[in-house]
Amino acid sequence: MVTEKISTLNESGKYGFIVDRKANKVEIKKAVEKMYGVTVESVNTMNYLGKPKSRYTKSKVVSGRTASFKKAIVKVAEGDVIDFYSGL
């Protein structure tokens, strides 16, 4: 994730990810360690419910919801860094 709040957390060694809703903290920790080659100290997760949205068309009102998602904040060991911008 690239937001202002997550960017300020990056300075203290915390990184934000959108993960599968069924993933648990142990699975998230193993995946981040394998993908980025860092040592993960802790994982905090948050579930977000999709927001209700409605659209007005010529014939009727179409109501629905945006997708729900799970966010993980991963704290890496001191000295480890995840560089998201190296491939850009």
PyMOL commands that set and color helices and strands:
alter all, ss='L'
color gray80, all
select helices_A, chain A and resi 4-10+25-36
alter helices_A, ss='H'
color red, helices_A
select strands_A, chain A and resi 14-19+40-48+52-56+61-65+69-76
alter strands_A, ss='S'
color yellow, strands_A
deselect
rebuild
show_as cartoon
